[in-house]
Amino acid sequence: MLAFICLSSFNSQASAGTLDSVSHIHQVKVVENKVLVLTHEGLYELVSKNDMKLVGKEKIDVMGFTSLGKALFASGHPAQGSKAPNPIGLMKSIDGGLRWTTVSLAGKVDFHFLEGAGSDLYGADSQSGNLMYSADSGKSWSSLGANPFTDIAVSPDMPGVAVALKGSKLLLTKDAFKSTTELKNSFIFTQVEWRNSGLYALSGTWLYFSSNTGKTWTKLSTFKGVPGILSASDQMMLVTVGSDIYTSSNAGKKFKIVS
């Protein structure tokens, strides 16, 4: 299955309100200019390290999460005490996460990873181990078989086009992974994102950028420690190093720590 990263150094058993008081963080994502934290206790907006606000009223156990434009998509498990199907399949919010509606696969699929752009969605189902693909914003899905990838970055403007990490290889597809071509390079990338400005990827302690679909890469920033999560929108970029979260408003050239 596609990797999701638990920030274990943040864990405790208290109710949420700060980063250190959330019992289980699954992932941290950037949507437009907001930092959203996916937790066992719901979806939160990170205002500062000591200020996390629950988004909406439903404390869904959010596992997989992505956005297509302004629409948010989530997968995982219903809130404790809810009568909703478990797993929740794919759910959608068009009001920033205040309210959610079921799109598909309720009671059938638990995506521990979602990635998308345009109308393309890729999800790794934790139950079957399969990678699934939707070309219509999650209304219908096809299985691509056992998932071999650790990360996927979807083209923001070319349907069916994406890059994926498979071991130390970076692969390009133009037909939604019916076929792939290796983008040869000397880096061992661990995370990759695709925005309108180009591709961004982590390797070692460095953040790299490519403006030509992975043919060549340039160094953007380095960190004091090996980064874990890379998430980006066209307005903001986020990198985690241990329990620290760094954000950039200039496409990864400079970062500041969330305090």
C-alpha positions as CSV (number, residue, x, y, z in Angstrom):
1,M,0.0,0.0,0.0
2,L,1.0,3.6,-0.4
3,A,2.9,4.9,2.6
4,F,1.1,7.1,5.1
5,I,3.2,8.6,7.9
6,C,2.2,8.5,11.6
7,L,3.9,11.3,13.5
8,S,4.4,9.2,16.6
9,S,6.4,11.9,18.3
10,F,3.2,13.9,18.6
11,N,1.2,11.1,20.2
12,S,-0.5,11.3,23.6
13,Q,-3.9,10.3,25.0
14,A,-5.4,13.8,25.6
15,S,-8.2,15.4,23.5
16,A,-7.1,17.5,20.6
17,G,-6.3,21.2,20.8
18,T,-2.6,21.3,20.2
19,L,-0.3,19.1,18.1
20,D,1.0,17.4,21.2
21,S,-2.5,16.5,22.5
22,V,-3.8,14.4,19.5
23,S,-3.9,10.7,20.2
24,H,-3.0,9.6,16.7
25,I,-2.0,11.7,13.6
26,H,-2.1,9.8,10.3
27,Q,-0.9,12.5,7.9
28,V,-0.5,16.3,7.5
29,K,-1.7,17.9,4.2
30,V,-1.7,21.3,2.6
31,V,-4.9,22.5,0.9
32,E,-4.6,25.9,-0.7
33,N,-3.1,28.0,2.2
34,K,-4.2,25.8,5.1
35,V,-2.5,23.0,6.9
36,L,-4.9,20.2,7.7
37,V,-4.1,17.4,10.1
38,L,-5.6,13.9,9.6
39,T,-6.3,12.2,12.9
40,H,-8.0,9.4,14.6
41,E,-10.2,12.0,16.2
42,G,-11.2,14.0,13.1
43,L,-9.9,16.5,10.6
44,Y,-8.2,19.5,12.1
45,E,-6.8,22.8,10.8
46,L,-3.4,23.6,12.2
47,V,-3.3,27.3,13.1
48,S,-0.2,27.1,15.2
49,K,1.5,24.3,17.2
50,N,-0.7,25.3,20.2
51,D,-3.9,25.9,18.2
52,M,-5.6,23.2,16.3
53,K,-9.3,23.6,15.4
54,L,-11.7,20.7,14.6
55,V,-13.0,21.2,11.0
56,G,-16.8,20.5,11.1
57,K,-18.5,18.4,13.8
58,E,-17.9,14.9,12.6
59,K,-14.9,13.3,14.2
60,I,-14.2,10.9,11.3
61,D,-11.1,8.8,11.6
62,V,-9.5,10.3,8.5
63,M,-7.0,7.9,6.8
64,G,-6.7,8.9,3.2
65,F,-7.2,12.5,2.1
66,T,-6.8,14.7,-0.9
67,S,-8.4,17.7,-2.8
68,L,-9.6,18.2,-6.3
69,G,-9.8,22.0,-6.7
70,K,-11.8,23.3,-3.7
71,A,-13.5,19.9,-3.1
72,L,-12.0,17.7,-0.3
73,F,-12.1,13.9,-0.4
74,A,-11.6,11.6,2.5
75,S,-11.6,7.9,3.4
76,G,-11.3,6.0,6.7
77,H,-13.7,5.1,9.4
78,P,-16.8,6.7,10.9
79,A,-16.7,8.7,14.1
80,Q,-17.2,6.7,17.3
81,G,-20.9,5.9,17.9
82,S,-21.8,6.8,14.3
83,K,-24.2,4.5,12.4
84,A,-22.4,5.2,9.1
85,P,-20.9,2.2,7.2
86,N,-17.4,1.1,8.2
87,P,-15.2,1.8,6.3
88,I,-16.7,5.0,5.0
89,G,-15.4,4.5,1.4
90,L,-14.9,7.8,-0.4
91,M,-16.5,11.0,1.0
92,K,-16.6,14.5,-0.4
93,S,-16.9,18.0,1.1
94,I,-17.5,21.1,-0.9
95,D,-17.5,23.5,2.1
96,G,-14.0,23.0,3.4
97,G,-14.8,19.9,5.5
98,L,-17.8,21.2,7.5
99,R,-20.2,18.6,5.9
100,W,-19.4,15.3,4.2
101,T,-21.4,13.3,1.7
102,T,-20.7,9.7,0.4
103,V,-19.4,9.5,-3.2
104,S,-18.8,5.7,-3.6
105,L,-17.5,2.5,-2.0
106,A,-19.2,2.9,1.4
107,G,-18.7,-0.1,3.5
108,K,-16.3,-1.6,0.9
109,V,-13.0,0.3,0.8
110,D,-10.7,2.0,3.3
111,F,-8.2,4.1,1.4
112,H,-5.1,4.7,3.6
113,F,-3.8,6.9,0.8
114,L,-5.5,9.2,-1.7
115,E,-3.9,11.4,-4.3
116,G,-5.5,13.3,-7.0
117,A,-5.7,16.3,-9.4
118,G,-8.2,17.4,-12.0
119,S,-10.7,14.6,-12.0
120,D,-8.1,11.8,-11.5
121,L,-8.0,10.0,-8.1
122,Y,-5.7,7.2,-7.0
123,G,-6.3,5.3,-3.8
124,A,-4.6,2.4,-2.0
125,D,-7.1,0.1,-0.3
126,S,-5.8,-1.1,3.0
127,Q,-8.1,-4.2,2.9
128,S,-7.2,-5.6,-0.5
129,G,-3.8,-4.1,-0.9
130,N,-4.8,-2.9,-4.4
131,L,-4.2,0.4,-6.0
132,M,-7.5,1.8,-7.5
133,Y,-8.0,4.5,-10.1
134,S,-10.9,6.9,-10.8
135,A,-11.1,9.2,-13.8
136,D,-14.4,10.8,-12.7
137,S,-13.6,12.3,-9.3
138,G,-14.4,9.1,-7.4
139,K,-17.8,8.1,-8.9
140,S,-16.5,4.9,-10.4
141,W,-13.3,3.0,-9.9
142,S,-11.1,0.3,-11.5
143,S,-8.5,-1.8,-9.8
144,L,-4.9,-1.6,-11.0
145,G,-3.9,-4.7,-9.0
146,A,-1.5,-5.0,-6.1
147,N,0.0,-1.6,-5.3
148,P,3.8,-1.4,-5.9
149,F,4.2,2.3,-5.2
150,T,5.2,4.3,-2.1
151,D,4.0,7.6,-3.5
152,I,2.1,9.1,-6.4
153,A,2.0,12.6,-7.8
154,V,-0.8,13.4,-10.2
155,S,-0.4,15.9,-13.1
156,P,-2.6,19.0,-12.4
157,D,-3.5,19.5,-16.0
158,M,-3.0,16.2,-18.0
159,P,-5.6,13.4,-17.4
160,G,-4.0,10.0,-16.9
161,V,-0.5,11.4,-16.3
162,A,1.3,10.9,-13.0
163,V,4.6,10.0,-11.6
164,A,5.2,7.4,-8.9
165,L,8.0,6.1,-6.6
166,K,8.7,2.4,-6.8
167,G,11.6,1.5,-4.6
168,S,14.4,3.9,-5.8
169,K,12.8,4.3,-9.2
170,L,10.8,7.3,-10.4
171,L,8.2,6.2,-13.0
172,L,6.1,8.3,-15.4
173,T,2.7,7.1,-16.7
174,K,0.6,8.8,-19.4
175,D,-2.2,6.2,-19.3
176,A,-3.1,5.9,-15.6
177,F,-0.4,3.2,-15.0
178,K,-1.4,0.8,-17.8
179,S,2.3,1.4,-18.7
180,T,5.2,3.3,-17.2
181,T,8.5,4.8,-18.3
182,E,11.4,5.2,-15.8
183,L,12.7,8.7,-15.3
184,K,16.4,7.9,-14.8
185,N,18.3,9.9,-12.2
186,S,20.8,9.4,-9.4
187,F,18.5,10.4,-6.5
188,I,16.7,8.2,-4.0
189,F,13.5,10.1,-3.6
190,T,11.1,9.4,-0.7
191,Q,8.2,11.7,-1.5
192,V,7.0,13.5,-4.6
193,E,4.5,16.2,-5.3
194,W,3.2,17.7,-8.6
195,R,2.0,21.3,-8.8
196,N,1.4,23.8,-11.6
197,S,5.0,25.0,-11.3
198,G,6.5,21.5,-11.6
199,L,7.6,18.5,-9.6
200,Y,9.0,18.6,-6.1
201,A,10.7,15.7,-4.3
202,L,12.5,14.8,-1.2
203,S,15.9,13.0,-1.2
204,G,18.0,12.7,1.9
205,T,17.9,16.1,3.7
206,W,17.2,18.0,0.4
207,L,14.1,19.3,-1.4
208,Y,14.5,19.2,-5.2
209,F,12.6,20.8,-8.0
210,S,12.0,19.8,-11.7
211,S,10.4,22.0,-14.3
212,N,10.7,19.3,-17.1
213,T,8.7,16.4,-15.7
214,G,11.6,14.8,-13.9
215,K,14.3,14.9,-16.6
216,T,16.6,17.2,-14.5
217,W,16.4,18.4,-10.9
218,T,17.7,21.4,-9.0
219,K,18.2,21.8,-5.2
220,L,15.8,24.1,-3.5
221,S,16.3,23.7,0.3
222,T,18.0,21.5,2.9
223,F,16.9,20.6,6.4
224,K,18.6,19.7,9.7
225,G,17.4,16.1,9.6
226,V,15.7,13.8,7.2
227,P,12.2,15.0,6.2
228,G,9.2,12.7,6.4
229,I,6.2,14.3,4.8
230,L,6.1,16.6,1.8
231,S,2.7,18.2,0.9
232,A,2.1,21.2,-1.4
233,S,-0.5,23.3,-3.0
234,D,0.1,26.2,-5.4
235,Q,0.0,28.6,-2.4
236,M,2.0,26.7,0.2
237,M,4.4,23.9,0.8
238,L,4.9,21.8,3.9
239,V,7.8,19.5,5.1
240,T,8.0,17.6,8.4
241,V,11.2,16.8,10.1
242,G,10.6,14.7,13.2
243,S,7.9,16.4,15.2
244,D,8.6,19.8,13.5
245,I,6.5,21.2,10.7
246,Y,8.0,23.7,8.2
247,T,6.0,25.7,5.7
248,S,7.0,27.7,2.7
249,S,5.0,30.4,0.8
250,N,7.5,30.8,-2.0
251,A,7.5,27.3,-3.6
252,G,10.1,25.7,-1.3
253,K,12.9,28.3,-1.6
254,K,12.6,29.3,2.1
255,F,10.9,27.6,5.0
256,K,9.8,28.6,8.5
257,I,8.9,26.4,11.4
258,V,5.4,26.3,12.7
259,S,5.5,27.5,16.3
